């Protein structure tokens, strides 16, 4: 059955809460039929926190003679800055706030849905929001002089 473009599909409800698919509702009905009457069924009653451990490898590590260092991550558009990448970079920043990681974007493209005011979040806006310094197309001159001592 096709639905009209733009219309959100409406699913059945369990205890006032809409299920996420017809299949979930089918399983619910099967449980109702087969569990003992004394059993209690709840739909999405709890949230369980979990952590996924992964390894992040920055594209470049810059180390100056005075020991100052920072990382550079290079990101293009589209799939190179998808939700998986954003989630990973947000987690890295949160878990390694002491690391100076900067991003060089190919373009400061729009990401995500249009906001209520008609604007879009950009890649640079996302970077700033998550505490990353960033540039577009090139490494800024001030980045490559950060570790040099003034003489």
DOLOKOL-197625 format. One line per field, with one value per atom (N, C-alpha, C): chain; x, y, z; atom name; residue in three letters; residue number from 1. Coordinates in steps of 0.1 Angstrom, whole numbers. Example, Ala and Ser with C-alpha at 12.3 -4.5 7.8 and 13.67 -1.06 7.14 Angstrom:
<nodes>
chain [A/A/A/A/A/A]
east [132/123/132/128/137/129]
north [-57/-45/-33/-22/-11/0]
up [78/78/78/71/71/79]
atom [N/CA/C/N/CA/C]
res [ALA/ALA/ALA/SER/SER/SER]
n [1/1/1/2/2/2]
</nodes>
This chain:
<nodes>
chain [A/A/A/A/A/A/A/A/A/A/A/A/A/A/A/A/A/A/A/A/A/A/A/A/A/A/A/A/A/A/A/A/A/A/A/A/A/A/A/A/A/A/A/A/A/A/A/A/A/A/A/A/A/A/A/A/A/A/A/A/A/A/A/A/A/A/A/A/A/A/A/A/A/A/A/A/A/A/A/A/A/A/A/A/A/A/A/A/A/A/A/A/A/A/A/A/A/A/A/A/A/A/A/A/A/A/A/A/A/A/A/A/A/A/A/A/A/A/A/A/A/A/A/A/A/A/A/A/A/A/A/A/A/A/A/A/A/A/A/A/A/A/A/A/A/A/A/A/A/A/A/A/A/A/A/A/A/A/A/A/A/A/A/A/A/A/A/A/A/A/A/A/A/A/A/A/A/A/A/A/A/A/A/A/A/A/A/A/A/A/A/A/A/A/A/A/A/A/A/A/A/A/A/A/A/A/A/A/A/A/A/A/A/A/A/A/A/A/A/A/A/A/A/A/A/A/A/A/A/A/A/A/A/A/A/A/A/A/A/A/A/A/A/A/A/A/A/A/A/A/A/A/A/A/A/A/A/A/A/A/A/A/A/A/A/A/A/A/A/A/A/A/A/A/A/A/A/A/A/A/A/A/A/A/A/A/A/A/A/A/A/A/A/A/A/A/A/A/A/A/A/A/A/A/A/A/A/A/A/A/A/A/A/A/A/A/A/A/A/A/A/A/A/A/A/A/A/A/A/A/A/A/A/A/A/A/A/A/A/A/A/A/A/A/A/A/A/A/A/A/A/A/A/A/A/A/A/A/A/A/A/A/A/A/A/A/A/A/A/A/A/A/A/A/A/A/A/A/A/A/A/A/A/A/A/A/A/A/A/A/A/A/A/A/A/A/A/A/A/A/A/A/A/A/A/A/A/A/A/A/A/A/A/A/A/A/A/A/A/A/A/A/A/A/A/A/A/A/A/A/A/A/A/A/A/A/A/A/A/A/A/A/A/A/A/A/A/A/A/A/A/A/A]
east [8/0/9/7/15/8/16/11/15/7/10/23/31/44/42/50/49/40/31/22/29/29/35/25/31/23/18/6/0/0/6/7/-3/-6/-15/-8/-16/-11/-12/-3/-3/-3/-14/-15/-12/-18/-17/-4/5/18/19/21/22/34/32/43/51/63/72/70/63/60/48/43/32/37/49/55/55/59/59/45/35/21/17/22/19/25/37/44/36/32/24/11/4/-8/-5/6/10/13/19/22/9/0/-13/-20/-19/-26/-19/-6/1/7/8/14/3/6/-4/-10/-23/-30/-23/-16/-9/3/8/20/16/25/23/31/25/32/33/45/46/54/50/56/66/79/90/89/89/87/100/111/124/134/144/155/167/175/187/200/208/220/230/237/248/259/271/283/288/292/299/313/322/337/342/349/355/368/375/388/387/392/392/406/408/422/421/427/427/435/432/439/454/456/470/472/485/489/501/499/510/517/530/537/548/549/559/571/582/594/592/584/581/572/568/559/544/540/526/522/510/504/490/485/471/468/456/451/443/444/435/427/414/405/400/401/397/384/374/360/355/350/344/329/320/306/299/286/278/281/284/287/299/308/320/317/305/301/286/284/270/268/256/253/262/268/277/290/295/307/305/293/290/289/283/281/295/304/317/325/325/333/328/315/309/314/314/318/333/341/356/358/351/353/349/338/333/343/348/357/372/375/389/389/384/383/397/407/420/427/422/429/424/434/431/429/416/413/406/410/404/400/390/384/386/391/391/380/370/359/362/358/359/350/338/328/320/315/306/292/289/275/265/252/241/239/235/233/220/213/201/189/177/165/165/156/155/149/154/149/136/130/117/118/130/132/136/137/140/155/164/178/182/194/200/212/214/227/237/249/260/270/280/290/298/301/309/301/288/279/279/279/279/293/304/317/318/313/314/305/293/284/291/299/306/320/324/337/349/346/357/361/373/378/378/374/373/377/380/382/376/376/370/381/383/392/407/412/426/429/441/446/450/443/447/461/467/481/484/474/476/477/471/472/486/493/507/518/514/524/521/511/507/518/526/536/550/551/564/565/576/578/582/577/581/595/603/617/620]
north [-12/0/13/21/33/44/53/64/77/87/100/105/111/117/128/127/138/134/124/120/110/112/103/91/79/68/67/64/63/48/45/31/29/17/14/18/19/23/12/11/2/11/10/19/34/38/52/56/47/50/44/51/46/37/25/16/22/17/22/14/3/-4/-14/-18/-27/-41/-44/-57/-57/-46/-45/-48/-42/-44/-59/-65/-79/-88/-85/-92/-90/-78/-75/-83/-84/-92/-107/-112/-125/-128/-118/-119/-120/-111/-111/-124/-130/-143/-154/-154/-166/-165/-153/-152/-155/-160/-162/-149/-149/-137/-129/-136/-130/-121/-124/-116/-102/-93/-79/-76/-69/-65/-50/-44/-29/-26/-16/-12/0/-2/8/14/6/12/18/15/19/23/32/35/30/22/16/23/29/35/25/28/19/28/22/28/19/25/18/22/13/16/14/24/24/31/31/37/48/60/71/74/75/78/92/102/115/114/123/123/127/138/143/147/145/150/160/172/182/184/183/185/195/206/216/213/220/218/221/230/233/223/213/203/205/217/220/210/205/196/198/195/194/185/180/171/178/173/178/167/169/159/166/159/165/158/166/161/168/159/164/166/164/166/152/153/141/130/118/107/109/118/120/128/133/140/136/123/118/117/112/111/102/92/83/91/99/107/117/124/135/129/117/110/107/102/98/110/120/132/139/139/144/136/123/114/116/117/119/132/143/156/155/148/147/139/128/119/124/133/138/153/160/175/181/174/180/180/172/171/183/189/200/194/191/185/196/198/208/201/207/201/211/205/212/206/214/210/214/205/209/220/220/231/232/243/245/243/230/227/227/228/227/212/210/196/196/185/183/190/189/195/210/217/231/235/245/250/257/260/267/281/287/300/300/288/286/284/286/284/269/266/253/253/243/241/238/243/240/231/226/218/226/238/247/250/252/255/243/231/218/218/221/220/230/242/252/248/243/238/227/219/208/211/223/228/225/224/222/235/238/248/243/251/246/256/251/260/253/261/256/257/245/244/244/251/252/253/251/252/267/273/287/289/300/303/303/308/309/295/285/271/266/269/264/272/283/290/290/282/282/277/268/262/270/279/286/297/297/308/321/331/345/348/352/356/370]
up [0/0/0/-10/-11/-3/3/10/3/4/-2/3/-6/-3/8/18/28/40/38/49/58/71/80/82/82/84/99/101/115/119/130/135/147/149/161/174/185/198/208/217/228/241/249/261/258/246/243/236/234/228/214/204/190/188/183/180/168/166/155/142/142/130/132/121/121/126/124/128/144/150/165/170/163/168/166/155/153/164/168/179/192/194/206/207/196/195/198/192/195/209/216/230/238/235/242/241/230/228/235/237/241/255/261/274/285/296/307/311/315/318/330/338/349/345/332/327/323/326/322/310/300/288/288/287/285/273/266/253/256/254/256/269/280/294/299/295/301/290/294/286/292/285/290/284/292/287/282/272/267/261/260/255/244/233/222/222/224/224/209/205/191/192/181/179/169/172/163/159/146/141/133/139/132/120/110/97/99/107/108/123/127/140/137/142/140/153/154/166/163/171/169/178/175/183/198/201/215/222/215/221/219/214/211/200/202/191/190/178/175/164/163/152/142/130/119/113/113/106/93/82/69/65/62/59/46/37/25/29/19/20/20/21/20/30/24/33/42/38/46/59/60/72/75/75/78/93/97/111/119/113/119/123/113/115/126/125/135/149/150/163/169/160/164/169/161/165/177/179/192/204/202/213/216/206/207/215/211/218/232/235/249/257/252/259/260/251/250/249/259/258/258/263/264/250/241/227/218/212/203/189/185/172/164/152/143/130/124/112/100/89/76/67/64/56/41/32/18/14/20/19/31/35/47/43/39/34/45/40/49/53/66/70/78/78/85/79/86/81/82/75/76/90/96/109/107/118/118/112/114/108/93/88/73/71/81/79/81/78/80/89/96/103/92/94/84/91/83/89/99/95/104/117/116/127/136/131/139/146/139/145/157/155/166/177/175/185/194/188/195/199/199/204/195/182/173/166/164/156/142/132/118/108/96/85/72/62/49/38/31/20/23/34/36/51/54/68/70/80/82/86/82/85/100/108/123/129/123/128/127/116/114/121/128/135/150/154/168/178/173/182/182/172/171/181/188/198/191/197/191/196/187/190/187]
atom [N/CA/C/N/CA/C/N/CA/C/N/CA/C/N/CA/C/N/CA/C/N/CA/C/N/CA/C/N/CA/C/N/CA/C/N/CA/C/N/CA/C/N/CA/C/N/CA/C/N/CA/C/N/CA/C/N/CA/C/N/CA/C/N/CA/C/N/CA/C/N/CA/C/N/CA/C/N/CA/C/N/CA/C/N/CA/C/N/CA/C/N/CA/C/N/CA/C/N/CA/C/N/CA/C/N/CA/C/N/CA/C/N/CA/C/N/CA/C/N/CA/C/N/CA/C/N/CA/C/N/CA/C/N/CA/C/N/CA/C/N/CA/C/N/CA/C/N/CA/C/N/CA/C/N/CA/C/N/CA/C/N/CA/C/N/CA/C/N/CA/C/N/CA/C/N/CA/C/N/CA/C/N/CA/C/N/CA/C/N/CA/C/N/CA/C/N/CA/C/N/CA/C/N/CA/C/N/CA/C/N/CA/C/N/CA/C/N/CA/C/N/CA/C/N/CA/C/N/CA/C/N/CA/C/N/CA/C/N/CA/C/N/CA/C/N/CA/C/N/CA/C/N/CA/C/N/CA/C/N/CA/C/N/CA/C/N/CA/C/N/CA/C/N/CA/C/N/CA/C/N/CA/C/N/CA/C/N/CA/C/N/CA/C/N/CA/C/N/CA/C/N/CA/C/N/CA/C/N/CA/C/N/CA/C/N/CA/C/N/CA/C/N/CA/C/N/CA/C/N/CA/C/N/CA/C/N/CA/C/N/CA/C/N/CA/C/N/CA/C/N/CA/C/N/CA/C/N/CA/C/N/CA/C/N/CA/C/N/CA/C/N/CA/C/N/CA/C/N/CA/C/N/CA/C/N/CA/C/N/CA/C/N/CA/C/N/CA/C/N/CA/C/N/CA/C/N/CA/C/N/CA/C/N/CA/C/N/CA/C/N/CA/C/N/CA/C/N/CA/C/N/CA/C/N/CA/C/N/CA/C/N/CA/C/N/CA/C/N/CA/C/N/CA/C/N/CA/C/N/CA/C/N/CA/C/N/CA/C/N/CA/C/N/CA/C/N/CA/C/N/CA/C/N/CA/C/N/CA/C/N/CA/C/N/CA/C/N/CA/C/N/CA/C/N/CA/C/N/CA/C/N/CA/C/N/CA/C/N/CA/C/N/CA/C/N/CA/C]
res [UNK/UNK/UNK/UNK/UNK/UNK/UNK/UNK/UNK/UNK/UNK/UNK/UNK/UNK/UNK/UNK/UNK/UNK/UNK/UNK/UNK/UNK/UNK/UNK/UNK/UNK/UNK/UNK/UNK/UNK/UNK/UNK/UNK/UNK/UNK/UNK/UNK/UNK/UNK/UNK/UNK/UNK/UNK/UNK/UNK/UNK/UNK/UNK/UNK/UNK/UNK/UNK/UNK/UNK/UNK/UNK/UNK/UNK/UNK/UNK/UNK/UNK/UNK/UNK/UNK/UNK/UNK/UNK/UNK/UNK/UNK/UNK/UNK/UNK/UNK/UNK/UNK/UNK/UNK/UNK/UNK/UNK/UNK/UNK/UNK/UNK/UNK/UNK/UNK/UNK/UNK/UNK/UNK/UNK/UNK/UNK/UNK/UNK/UNK/UNK/UNK/UNK/UNK/UNK/UNK/UNK/UNK/UNK/UNK/UNK/UNK/UNK/UNK/UNK/UNK/UNK/UNK/UNK/UNK/UNK/UNK/UNK/UNK/UNK/UNK/UNK/UNK/UNK/UNK/UNK/UNK/UNK/UNK/UNK/UNK/UNK/UNK/UNK/UNK/UNK/UNK/UNK/UNK/UNK/UNK/UNK/UNK/UNK/UNK/UNK/UNK/UNK/UNK/UNK/UNK/UNK/UNK/UNK/UNK/UNK/UNK/UNK/UNK/UNK/UNK/UNK/UNK/UNK/UNK/UNK/UNK/UNK/UNK/UNK/UNK/UNK/UNK/UNK/UNK/UNK/UNK/UNK/UNK/UNK/UNK/UNK/UNK/UNK/UNK/UNK/UNK/UNK/UNK/UNK/UNK/UNK/UNK/UNK/UNK/UNK/UNK/UNK/UNK/UNK/UNK/UNK/UNK/UNK/UNK/UNK/UNK/UNK/UNK/UNK/UNK/UNK/UNK/UNK/UNK/UNK/UNK/UNK/UNK/UNK/UNK/UNK/UNK/UNK/UNK/UNK/UNK/UNK/UNK/UNK/UNK/UNK/UNK/UNK/UNK/UNK/UNK/UNK/UNK/UNK/UNK/UNK/UNK/UNK/UNK/UNK/UNK/UNK/UNK/UNK/UNK/UNK/UNK/UNK/UNK/UNK/UNK/UNK/UNK/UNK/UNK/UNK/UNK/UNK/UNK/UNK/UNK/UNK/UNK/UNK/UNK/UNK/UNK/UNK/UNK/UNK/UNK/UNK/UNK/UNK/UNK/UNK/UNK/UNK/UNK/UNK/UNK/UNK/UNK/UNK/UNK/UNK/UNK/UNK/UNK/UNK/UNK/UNK/UNK/UNK/UNK/UNK/UNK/UNK/UNK/UNK/UNK/UNK/UNK/UNK/UNK/UNK/UNK/UNK/UNK/UNK/UNK/UNK/UNK/UNK/UNK/UNK/UNK/UNK/UNK/UNK/UNK/UNK/UNK/UNK/UNK/UNK/UNK/UNK/UNK/UNK/UNK/UNK/UNK/UNK/UNK/UNK/UNK/UNK/UNK/UNK/UNK/UNK/UNK/UNK/UNK/UNK/UNK/UNK/UNK/UNK/UNK/UNK/UNK/UNK/UNK/UNK/UNK/UNK/UNK/UNK/UNK/UNK/UNK/UNK/UNK/UNK/UNK/UNK/UNK/UNK/UNK/UNK/UNK/UNK/UNK/UNK/UNK/UNK/UNK/UNK/UNK/UNK/UNK/UNK/UNK/UNK/UNK/UNK/UNK/UNK/UNK/UNK/UNK/UNK/UNK/UNK/UNK/UNK/UNK/UNK/UNK/UNK/UNK/UNK/UNK/UNK/UNK/UNK/UNK/UNK/UNK/UNK/UNK/UNK/UNK/UNK/UNK/UNK/UNK/UNK/UNK/UNK/UNK/UNK/UNK/UNK/UNK/UNK/UNK/UNK/UNK/UNK/UNK/UNK/UNK/UNK/UNK/UNK/UNK/UNK/UNK/UNK/UNK]
n [1/1/1/2/2/2/3/3/3/4/4/4/5/5/5/6/6/6/7/7/7/8/8/8/9/9/9/10/10/10/11/11/11/12/12/12/13/13/13/14/14/14/15/15/15/16/16/16/17/17/17/18/18/18/19/19/19/20/20/20/21/21/21/22/22/22/23/23/23/24/24/24/25/25/25/26/26/26/27/27/27/28/28/28/29/29/29/30/30/30/31/31/31/32/32/32/33/33/33/34/34/34/35/35/35/36/36/36/37/37/37/38/38/38/39/39/39/40/40/40/41/41/41/42/42/42/43/43/43/44/44/44/45/45/45/46/46/46/47/47/47/48/48/48/49/49/49/50/50/50/51/51/51/52/52/52/53/53/53/54/54/54/55/55/55/56/56/56/57/57/57/58/58/58/59/59/59/60/60/60/61/61/61/62/62/62/63/63/63/64/64/64/65/65/65/66/66/66/67/67/67/68/68/68/69/69/69/70/70/70/71/71/71/72/72/72/73/73/73/74/74/74/75/75/75/76/76/76/77/77/77/78/78/78/79/79/79/80/80/80/81/81/81/82/82/82/83/83/83/84/84/84/85/85/85/86/86/86/87/87/87/88/88/88/89/89/89/90/90/90/91/91/91/92/92/92/93/93/93/94/94/94/95/95/95/96/96/96/97/97/97/98/98/98/99/99/99/100/100/100/101/101/101/102/102/102/103/103/103/104/104/104/105/105/105/106/106/106/107/107/107/108/108/108/109/109/109/110/110/110/111/111/111/112/112/112/113/113/113/114/114/114/115/115/115/116/116/116/117/117/117/118/118/118/119/119/119/120/120/120/121/121/121/122/122/122/123/123/123/124/124/124/125/125/125/126/126/126/127/127/127/128/128/128/129/129/129/130/130/130/131/131/131/132/132/132/133/133/133/134/134/134/135/135/135/136/136/136/137/137/137/138/138/138/139/139/139/140/140/140/141/141/141/142/142/142/143/143/143/144/144/144/145/145/145/146/146/146/147/147/147/148/148/148/149/149/149/150/150/150/151/151/151]
</nodes>
